[in-house]
C-alpha cells in the first residue's frame, strides 16, 4: 500500500489512505465481492477471508466494510402476510391501541402453556456471611401448568389465572374471571391470536350471552402477528 507523504492517515486528496490504495475500482471490487458472492465452504465473508481473496490487509477490508455499512455476519428476517384482510385487521387492532372506545377497556390476551412446575431436590440453603445462597443442580418435575393473562393497555394491569390444562373450557373460565373483575358498566375489547380454543362453539355461545365482550383477532400468519399483542411480550 502506498501512503501519501503527508502522513499515514490521509492521501494528498484528503481521502483516507485506505480508500486510495487501489483507487475507486479497488473499493468497488471489494464491495461488489462482498455483496454478490460468498466464499467456498463458508456462509459469509470474514475480513480475513476477504483480505486474502483481494490481496489486502484485514484492517483495510474492515475499514472499507465500516465505511459502506457492510456486515456479512448479520442477517435479519421478514414476513409478508398472506391474510387478505391484513390491512383491515391492522386498522382494527392499532386503532384500539391509539384511540380506544369510550366506556371500554382494551386488553391484550395471551396464554403460556406447558409451563414446567419445578422444585429443587433438596431445600435451598440460605445466604450467610461470606457464603452465597446454595441450591442443588437437579430438580423434581411436578407436572405442567397453563397461564392465561390479560394486559390492560391503558394501565399495564395484568389479570391472570393458572390452569392445569389448555382447552376451551379453561379459556372460558378465564373469560368468566375477566367478567367478574372488570366493572359491569364497561365494554371489554380483547386482542388475541387465532388459537383454536378462542373460537369453539362453547366460547361463541358465551360471547353471545355477554355482549360487552368484543374479540379482535390478529392475522393468522406466524411469526409476525403477535407483535400486535403486548400481552405476548409481558
Secondary structure as the mmCIF struct_conf table of DSSP 4:
data_model
#
loop_
_struct_conf.conf_type_id
_struct_conf.id
_struct_conf.beg_label_comp_id
_struct_conf.beg_label_asym_id
_struct_conf.beg_label_seq_id
_struct_conf.end_label_comp_id
_struct_conf.end_label_asym_id
_struct_conf.end_label_seq_id
HELX_LH_PP_P HELX_LH_PP_P1 UNK A 2 UNK A 4
TURN_TY1_P TURN_TY1_P1 UNK A 5 UNK A 6
BEND BEND1 UNK A 8 UNK A 9
STRN STRN1 UNK A 10 UNK A 10
TURN_TY1_P TURN_TY1_P2 UNK A 12 UNK A 13
BEND BEND2 UNK A 14 UNK A 15
STRN STRN2 UNK A 16 UNK A 16
HELX_RH_3T_P HELX_RH_3T_P1 UNK A 17 UNK A 20
BEND BEND3 UNK A 21 UNK A 22
HELX_RH_AL_P HELX_RH_AL_P1 UNK A 23 UNK A 36
TURN_TY1_P TURN_TY1_P3 UNK A 40 UNK A 41
BEND BEND4 UNK A 42 UNK A 44
HELX_RH_AL_P HELX_RH_AL_P2 UNK A 47 UNK A 54
TURN_TY1_P TURN_TY1_P4 UNK A 55 UNK A 55
HELX_RH_AL_P HELX_RH_AL_P3 UNK A 58 UNK A 68
TURN_TY1_P TURN_TY1_P5 UNK A 69 UNK A 69
TURN_TY1_P TURN_TY1_P6 UNK A 72 UNK A 73
TURN_TY1_P TURN_TY1_P7 UNK A 84 UNK A 85
HELX_RH_AL_P HELX_RH_AL_P4 UNK A 86 UNK A 98
BEND BEND5 UNK A 99 UNK A 99
HELX_LH_PP_P HELX_LH_PP_P2 UNK A 100 UNK A 101
TURN_TY1_P TURN_TY1_P8 UNK A 102 UNK A 103
STRN STRN3 UNK A 104 UNK A 120
BEND BEND6 UNK A 121 UNK A 122
HELX_LH_PP_P HELX_LH_PP_P3 UNK A 123 UNK A 124
STRN STRN4 UNK A 125 UNK A 125
HELX_LH_PP_P HELX_LH_PP_P4 UNK A 126 UNK A 127
STRN STRN5 UNK A 128 UNK A 128
TURN_TY1_P TURN_TY1_P9 UNK A 129 UNK A 130
STRN STRN6 UNK A 131 UNK A 131
STRN STRN7 UNK A 134 UNK A 134
BEND BEND7 UNK A 137 UNK A 137
STRN STRN8 UNK A 139 UNK A 152
TURN_TY1_P TURN_TY1_P10 UNK A 153 UNK A 155
STRN STRN9 UNK A 158 UNK A 163
BEND BEND8 UNK A 164 UNK A 165
BEND BEND9 UNK A 167 UNK A 167
HELX_RH_AL_P HELX_RH_AL_P5 UNK A 168 UNK A 181
BEND BEND10 UNK A 182 UNK A 182
TURN_TY1_P TURN_TY1_P11 UNK A 184 UNK A 185
BEND BEND11 UNK A 186 UNK A 186
STRN STRN10 UNK A 187 UNK A 192
HELX_RH_3T_P HELX_RH_3T_P2 UNK A 196 UNK A 198
BEND BEND12 UNK A 199 UNK A 200
HELX_RH_AL_P HELX_RH_AL_P6 UNK A 201 UNK A 209
TURN_TY1_P TURN_TY1_P12 UNK A 211 UNK A 212
STRN STRN11 UNK A 213 UNK A 217
HELX_LH_PP_P HELX_LH_PP_P5 UNK A 218 UNK A 219
BEND BEND13 UNK A 220 UNK A 220
TURN_TY1_P TURN_TY1_P13 UNK A 222 UNK A 224
BEND BEND14 UNK A 225 UNK A 225
HELX_RH_3T_P HELX_RH_3T_P3 UNK A 226 UNK A 228
HELX_RH_3T_P HELX_RH_3T_P4 UNK A 230 UNK A 233
#
